[in-house]
Amino acid sequence: MFRWLVAAAIAGCLAPSGTARGGTTSPPNVWFVDSLIKVFPGDVRGTHSLQTAEFKGARNQHIAVQLAIRSSTRLPDLSVEVRALATRNGRRISNVEVHHVAYVVVGSHTPDCPPEEVVGVAPGWYPDPLEDFPVALEPRRTTPAWVTIHIPPDAVAGSYEGLVLVRSGGRVVARKPFRLEVVSASVPADRSLKVTNWFSLDDKTSRQFYGIAAFSPEWWMLVSNVASVLSAHRQNVILTPLLTLIQPRVEGGKLAYDFTNFDRWVETFKQAGAIGYIEGNHLLARAGSYDAPLLVPTFQIVDGKPQNLSLPPDDSRVEAFLSGFLASLDAHLKERGWETFYFQHVLDEAHGNEIPYYGKYAALVHRQMPGIPTIDAVDAAHMPEVLQTTCDMWVPQLGRFDDQMPLIDRRIQSGRAVWFYTCLYPQKRYLNRLMDFPLIKVRLLQWLDFRYGFTGFLHWGGNSWTPEPLLDTQPVIDKNTELLPSGDAFIVYPDRGHLTVHSSIRFEAMRAGIEDYEMLRELKGRDPAAAEQIAASAVSSFTDYVRDVRTFRKIEQRLFEALSRNLPRAAFREQGSRANGTH
């Protein structure tokens, strides 16, 4: 009820005060705004306007161009398109998408954050989802348009002229030219950074938001469509619900398993380019909140038939089940040749009296699935020996390992992979992808990966939607006593009409940061000192990093220049031949 009251109050404050009368309308105001700056409904003409409409990008990079649109009268069918993104000699870039940025309700600011660390006013409307045009533009309510340009990997460096047309009722009401400078540097095709935002497309979610049942033909289409969105945003580690996909049966009085749905799931994500890596979901769970007793989901034979049954971790049936299940899974992975890109979760954020159980069942994974690494979110501030030795891939939480970097550095230097994760924490002055944080905090998450030698990033909330994601961005947790920070639970939105998901400006900024990581890694292979110096100028510590967008753009320019200077000779020859039309 609280959220509905907040939404109603905000809607009342922002409701249009009138519509156009008669047949005349004045042209809307349209201006370019850096895509790392959020545009709000109350932004007046020229707020955060760019001095020049000039943008730079590397080959194979996704460039975001943002425009703010504001009108004194209502425009009921506003649309935006991009024309003529081309060089003077006719070379074109055609992979261009245009969306409008919709607004969602943020009821309260993230706690414990200094005022300068957040943007906007809460409660209030915040820009986030990317939706399709046309849209109704209400009077005196600014709407952002978001242009995504994917520069082809083989694009010729140089200047490309573009034109944005704003239409209403089929009539052009504004024209905004811009220039895209393509540099010689490239985003590597290799996706070395491991990235996962946990997604669930279980039966409940699919029925609630898409009106379809799990494993129906429409559901498999949904899985395929979502896989394509994840791949397009460089997500390459897919949380895979084992006991949902792998079907049990009874043969000779024992459990056997049908991997048909598991195989189709993996193949669907592989074909989309989102695997990457298979991330087997957690073997141990909890009966409720963080400190609730542990339970282990299992299959058991009851009255001659397989049945789902969750049991305490000390129950002898648990080890018997997991031993057989994991051995069968291991054999199947080896049969398909997938064992080299499979990780296995044991328990999320093991703590307190859970640690011995973690050690017991991680050791069981190692026995039954030799060579398969275990991976889990861990508390680097409390890493008992059993956790250090049985968890192969550590994923500590940002904000809780500032004083533990010697331990983490030793782990990395030994050749072991370490990622980091965010959830409702960290807050205060740290980086995170929360909705009331500036977008530069999202962009820099993967710069932090590079800066400290982490090779992966995890966030729990890919699509843990509330019933009304546009009106409720802060789910309730801990027995309805606490609100999650806005945007912590999801970074995309359901698109029921197209059986897919809408991206968000945070997801776009995250992709841009991943592409930055890959360029920094490429530069490190050619000029390590330059790569480290550029990364340190953007992120000097966990809470000290560039916050001014214009300063960040200068650092980005230095990265482009350093990569372009350090191109291999073959790349220079290839660029020259294309420019001369001989390639």
N, C-alpha and C positions, 0 to 999 in steps of 0.2 A: 504493500500500500504506500509506503514511504516513497518509493521510486515513482509511482504514478502521480503522487502529489508534487514531487519535484519537477517531473516532466510537464505537468499541467501549469505549474507556476512559471517555468521557463517559457513554455509556449505562449502563455498570456503576455509575458513581457516582450516577446519577439514577434507577436502576431502583426501582420501588415496593417498599417493604419489607413490604407485606401488603395484603390486600383485606378487604372487610367480611365478617364472619361472622354467620351468623344472618340475620334478616330486618330488623334495625333499622339505620338509618343516621342520623347527625346531619346537620342542614342545613349546606350549605357556607357559607363566609364569602364575601361578595360586597361589593366596595367600588369606588367610582369613582376613576380615576386620570387625570390630564391626558393627552390623547392625544399630547403631545409628550414624554412620559416612557415609556421602555421598561420593560415588565414582564417579569421573569425568573422561571424556574421556582422558584427558591429564595426568592422574595419572601414573607415571612411576612404574616400577617393585618394589614391596615392600612398596609402599606408604601406611601408616597407618596399616601396617601388624601386626596382633596379634602375640604376643610372643608364645602363645600356643593355639592350636585349641581345647579348652575346654570350654563348655557352661553349664550353669545351668538353671534349670527350675522347676516350681512346677507342680504338677498334675493338669490337666485341663487347663494348660497355653499354649499359642501359642508362640513358640520360633522361632526367625528369625536367620538364619545363612547366612552370606553374603560372597561371594567370588568375588575377582576381577580377570579378565582374560585379558591378553594382549599378543599379538603375533607380531612378526616381519614380518609375512607373512599373507596373507588373508586366512581365514578359512571360506569357503562359507556356510557350514552347521553345525555350532556348536550346540551341545546339551549337557545337563547336567542331570545326574540322581543320586539318592542316593541309595546306597545298604547297606544292613545288619545293620540296626539300631537296635542292639540287645545286650542283656547281655550275659555273658559267659554261663549261663545255658539255653540260647535259648529264653528268653522272648523278644518279639519284639514290636516296635512301628511302625505301618504301615501307620498312617495318616500323610503323607508327600507330600507336593506340591513343585514343582520346577518351577521357572520362570526366565526370564531374565528381567533386569531393563532397560527399554527404556529411551531415552533422549527426552526432550522437550526444546523449546526455552524460555528463560527468557530474555526479552528485556532490562530491567532496574531493579536496586535494589529497594527494598522497601524504600520509602523516610524517612528521619529523623532518620535513624538508624546509630549508630556508626559502623565503619568498622568491629570491632570485634564481632558484633551481627549478621552478615550475613556471608554466605559461598559462594564460587564460584566467578566467574567473569561474570559480565553482561555488554553487551549482551553475551550470551553463552548458551551452552547446559547443562541442569540440569537433574539428574536422578529423575524419578518419577513413570511412569506407570509400572505395572507388566504385562508382556506379555509372550506368550508361546514360547518355543523353538520348532524347531531350528531357529537360527538367523545367519546372515552373520557377521563374526567378521573381521572388516577391520584392516589392518596393523597399528600398533602403535596407536590404539584407544581402550582404556580399556573399557571393558563391565562388569557390575556386574551381578552375578547370585544370586538369592534370594531363599533360602530354608526355607519353613514354616513347622514347626513341631508342630502338636497338640498333646501334651502329654495326653494320656487317663486319665480320672478321677480316674480310678482304677489301674493305673500303679504302679508297685512295685518300691519303691525308690531304687536307685542304679545307677551303671555306664552302659551306653549303648554305644557301639562302632558303629560308622558310617563310611561310605566311599563314597566320592563324585567321580564320574567318569565323566570326560570331554571327549567328543567324537567329532570327525570330520570325516565326510565321513564314519561313522560306526566304525571307528577305535578309540580306547582309546588313547588319547594323554596326559592325566594327571590323576593321582590318588591322592586324598587328604583325608587322614583319619582324623576323629575328634571324640571327646568324648562328650556325653551329660550326665550330672549328674542330675538325677531326685531326688528332695528332697521330704521329707514327707509332706510338706505343700501343700495346694490345693487352686486353684482359686474357690471360691464358685460358685455353679450353679446359685444361685439367682442373678438376674440382677437388683440390687437396684438403681444404678445410672441411671437417665433418660438422654438419649442421642438422639439428633436429628440433622441430617444434612438435610436441606430442599431439597427434590427431586421433580422434575416435570417430569411426563411422559405424558404430554398433547399431543394433536394431532399434533401440530406443531413440537415438539421435536421428537416424534415417527416417523413421516414421514421423517424429515430431517436426522436423524442419523440411523434409522433402516429400512426406506422404508415401514412402515406399518401404518395403520390407527388405531386411538383409538377405543377400544371396539371390534376390530376384534379378532378372535381366536389367531392370532399370538401376538397381543398386550397383551392379558391376559397371554400368555406364558412369554412375556417380563416382565410383572409385577411380575409374580411368580419367575422368575429367579433373578430379581433385589432384591426382598424381601429376597431371600435366601442369597445373598451377604451381605445385610444389617444385617440380623440376625447373620450371621457368624462373623460379626465385632461388635456385641453387640450394634447395634442401636435398640432401643426399643420404640421410639416415632415416629409415622409416620404422616407427614403433609398430610392432606386429603382434596382434592379439592371438597367442598360440592356442589357448584352449577354446577360443571361439572358432578359429579356422580349421583346426585339426579335429576331425570327428572320430570318436571312439566307437568300437564295436567289440563284441565278445566272440572269441574264437578258441574252441577247446577249453573253455572255462577261464581264459585269460584275456586281458585287454589287448587289442590291436588297433591300429590307427590308419585312417584314411586321410591322405595329405592333399586331396584334390583341390580343395578351396585354398589351402596354404600355398600350393604351387601357383594357382591362378592369381592370387594376391601378389606374390613376389614377381611373377612374370609381368603383371600389369604395371607395377611400379618400375620394373627394369625397362620395359619398353618405352615408358614415358621419360626415362632418364633420371628418375628419383632414387634409384638404387644403383650405385652407392653401396650401402650397407643395410643389412637386415638387423633390426634391433629387437630381439626377442623380449617380450614384456616380462614383468617381474613375476618370479615364482612365489614369493611371499607377499602377503598383503596385510592390511589391518582391519579390525572389526569396525573401525570408525575413524576418529581423528588421529592426530599425530602420536598420541600416547595411548591409544587403544590397544588391546591385546592383539598379537599376531594371529593370522589365519592363513592357511594354505589351500588355495583352490585345487581340487583334485577331481579325477574321474574314479569312481568306485563301482564295482559290480553289486547291484542290489536286485534281488529276485531274478537273477539271470540276465539283467540288462544294465548297460552303462548309465551312470547317473552322476551329475555334478554334485560334489559334496565338499564344503570347506571345513577343514579340520585344524585343531591346534598343532603347532609345529612339533610337539613332543609325541603326537600320536604315531604309533609304529606304522600305520598305513600310509603316512605321508612319504617316508623315505622309500617304502616299497613302490609306491606309485611313481615318484619322481625318478627313481632309478630306471624303471622300465620305459617311462615316457621319454626321458632325455636320451637314453640309448637308442630308442627308435628314431627320435629326431636327428640325432647325430648320424645315424646310418643313412637317413634320407638326404640330409645335407650333402654328405659325401657322394651319394649316388647322383645327385644333381650337379655336383661340382660347386656348391655354394658355401662350403665350409670356410673358405678363405675370406668371405666378407659377411660373417655373422658374428654378432655380439650377443651376450646373454646377461640380462638383468637378474639380480637375485632379490634385493629389497631396496626400496627407495629410502634414502636418508636414515640408514640404520643408526640407532643410538641406544644408550643405556643398556638395559638387560637384553636388547635385541642382538647385540654384537656376537655372542656365542652362536646364536642361530644362524646369523649371516655366515660365520666361518664354517659351520657344519654344512650348510647347503651350497655354499660356493665351492667347498671341497668336493661335494657330490657332483657338481657341474664339471669340475676338472677331471674327475674319474670317469664319468660317463661320456664326456664330450672332450676328449684330449685335444689340446690345441685351440679350443674355442675360448676367447677371453671373456672374463666377467667385467661388467661395466656398471657403475652406479654413482648416484649423487652421494657424496660423503661430506662430513664436517671436518675440514682440514685442521680445525682447532682441537679436535679430539679424535686422533687417529691411533687407536690401540694397535698393537702388533698384529693381531689376528686380521684386522681390517686391511692393514698395509700389505700383508702377504697374500690374502685371498681375493682381494679386489684388484684385478689387473689394470683396469682403466679408471683412474680417479676422475671424478667430476665434482670438484669443490664449488661451494657457492661464493660468488663474488661478494666482497664485503666481509668475509669471514676468514680470509687467508692473508690479510695484509702482513701479519707477523709470522706467517708460516712459509714465506717464500723460500727460505733456505731448504726446508724439507721438500717443497715442490720442485725447486731447482735441481736438487739431487736426483729426484725421481726422473725429471726430464733428461738430465745429463746421462742417466743410466740407459737411456733409449726407450723409456716407457712413456706411453701417451698420457697426457693430462689435458682434460678439457676444463671449462668452467660453466656454471649455470647461473641463471637468475630465476627468481619467482616473485613473490610479493616483496621480497627483499633482493638487493639492497635498496635503501632509500637515501635520505639525507643528501650527500654530495656525490654519490656514486652514479655510474652509468646504469641505465635500465631502459626497457622498451615500453614504459608506462605511458598512458595516454596524455597525462598533463605534464609530461616532460618534454623539453624541446627535442625536435627531431635529430639534432646533432648528437644527442646522447645515444640514440639508436644507431646512427651511422658509425659511431666510434667503438661500438662493442667489439667489432672484429679487428679494429686497429689495436685494441687491448690484447686480443688473441695473439696477434703478431708480436706486439711489444714484449710480451712475457713468455713467449714460446709455447703457448697453448695451441693445440691442434684441433679443437672442436668446441662447439657451443651447443648448449641444451636449454630449452625452456619448456616447462610443463604444459603451458596453455596455448595450444594451437587453435582449437575450436571448442573449448568448453563453454558453449554459449548459455546465457540465461534465456528464459522463454521469449524475451523481447530484447534482442541484442542492441538495437538502436537506442532503446530507452533505459536499458539497465546494463551498464558496463562494469558493475561492481557486485559480483555474486557474494552471498553471505556464506561464511564458514564458521567453524568451531561452534556447532550447535546454535547457529543463528545469533552469535554474539559479536561477530566481527565482519567488517566489509573488506573484501580484497581491494587493492588499489585498482583504479580504472585501467582497463585494457590488459590486466595481468592474465586474465583467463582466456583471451582469444586475440588473434592478430588478423583474422579474416572473418568474413560474414557469409551467412548462407545465401545462396542464389538459387532459389527453388525453381524459378522459371527455366533455368538452363542446366539444372542438375549439376551445379558446381559451387564454387565459392567466389565471393568478391574479394579482391585484394584490398589493402589499406595503404595509406601513406606511410605507416610505420613498417609494413612489410616491404614496401618499395625502398625505404631508407635502409632497411636491413640488407636487402640484396645489394645495394650500392656499397655498403660496408664490406660485404663478402667479396665483391669484385675488387675493392681496394686491397683487401688482404692478399688476394692472389697476385695483384700487381706488385705489392711490397715483397712478396715471396719470390717473384720472378726477378725483381731488382736485386734482392739479396744474393741470388745465385750469380749475379754479374758484378755487383758492387756492394758488398756487405756493409761497409761503413756508411755509404749513402742511404741505404735502406734503413739502417738502425737510426741514423740521425733524423731522417724525415719522420719516422714513426715516433721518436722521442719528442719531436717538436709538436706533435699532435697530442700525445698521451705521455706526460712526464711522470705520473703516478696514478694510483687508483682513483684519486679524487681531484687531481690536478690535470686538466686537459683543456684543449682549446674549446672555448664556449662561444666565441664570436664567429659567426658564419663567414664573414668576409676574410677573417684570418685563416679559417679552414680552407677556403678556396685558394688562397695563396700557397698553402701547404700542398694541396692537391695539384696545383700547377707545377710545383717543384717535383712531385712524383712523376707527372707526365714528362717533364723535361729530362729527368734523370733516366727514365726508361727509354725515352726516344734517343738519348745520347748513347745508350748502351745496347742498342739493337745489334743483333748478330749481323755479319756482313751479308749473309744470304737474304735477310729481311730487307736490307737496303737495296740490294739488286732487284728484289721482287717489287718493292715500292716503285723503283724507277721504271721498270718495265711496264707496270700498270699505268703509271702516269703518262708514259709515252704511247700507250695503246698497243704494246707488243706482247702483252701477257694474256 
